């Protein structure tokens, strides 16, 4: 599920900017749990890093600097791995 859309069509973004966030509540809770366990030495660094990596996968970032040409989803919409959620174009390369 799309939780939050952070950009508008026509907006300039930099590479790595978060365009939108998918429902990450469970992943955020798991990171918090792993951080507490790691601080208590009750889990491995690998487990903490895996939880952080799963959370990062739920944040859709701009693959390049450019202009948001199209936003194809809205908050609350279900998506899968094949869904094109947004299009970012480097308009300076079109000239």
C-alpha positions in Angstrom: 0.0 0.0 0.0 1.1 3.5 -0.8 1.3 5.4 2.5 2.6 8.8 1.4 3.4 10.5 -1.9 6.1 13.2 -1.3 6.2 14.7 -4.8 4.0 16.4 -7.4 4.1 16.2 -11.1 6.5 18.9 -12.4 8.6 19.0 -9.2 12.4 18.8 -9.5 14.0 16.0 -7.5 17.6 15.0 -6.8 18.9 11.5 -7.1 18.0 9.6 -3.9 15.1 11.9 -2.9 12.2 9.9 -1.4 9.4 10.0 -3.9 6.9 8.0 -1.9 6.7 5.6 1.0 4.9 2.3 1.1 3.2 1.1 4.2 6.2 0.7 6.5 4.7 0.5 9.9 5.5 -3.1 10.5 9.1 -2.7 9.1 9.6 0.4 11.3 8.5 -1.6 14.4 10.9 -4.4 13.5 13.8 -2.0 13.2 13.0 -0.5 16.6 12.7 -4.0 18.1 16.1 -5.1 16.5 17.8 -1.9 17.7 16.6 -2.6 21.3 17.7 -6.2 21.1 21.1 -5.2 19.6 21.7 -2.7 22.4 21.0 -5.5 24.9 23.2 -7.9 22.9 20.3 -10.2 22.2 20.5 -10.1 18.4 23.1 -9.9 15.8 24.2 -6.9 13.8 23.2 -8.9 10.7 19.6 -9.1 11.9 19.5 -5.4 12.6 20.9 -4.6 9.1 18.4 -6.9 7.5 15.5 -5.1 9.2 16.9 -1.7 8.1 17.3 -3.0 4.5 13.7 -4.2 4.5 12.6 -0.7 5.7 14.7 0.9 3.0 12.9 -1.1 0.3 9.6 0.5 1.3 10.9 4.0 0.4 10.8 4.7 -3.3 13.7 7.0 -4.3 14.5 9.0 -7.4 16.9 7.0 -9.6 18.2 10.2 -11.1 18.0 14.0 -10.7 15.3 15.5 -12.9 11.6 16.4 -13.1 8.7 14.3 -11.9 6.9 13.7 -15.2 4.1 11.6 -13.8 2.8 10.2 -10.5 0.8 7.1 -11.1 -0.4 6.2 -7.6 -2.2 7.8 -4.7 -2.1 7.2 -1.0 -4.0 4.0 0.0 -3.5 2.4 -3.4 -2.2 -1.2 -3.5 1.0 -1.7 -5.6 3.3 -4.6 -6.4 6.8 -5.0 -7.7 5.7 -4.4 -11.3 3.8 -1.1 -10.6 5.3 2.0 -12.1 4.7 4.4 -9.3 6.2 7.5 -10.8 8.3 8.7 -13.8 11.3 11.0 -13.4 12.9 12.5 -16.5 16.1 14.5 -17.0 14.5 17.2 -19.3 17.9 18.7 -20.0 18.9 15.6 -21.9 15.9 15.9 -24.2 17.3 19.0 -26.0 
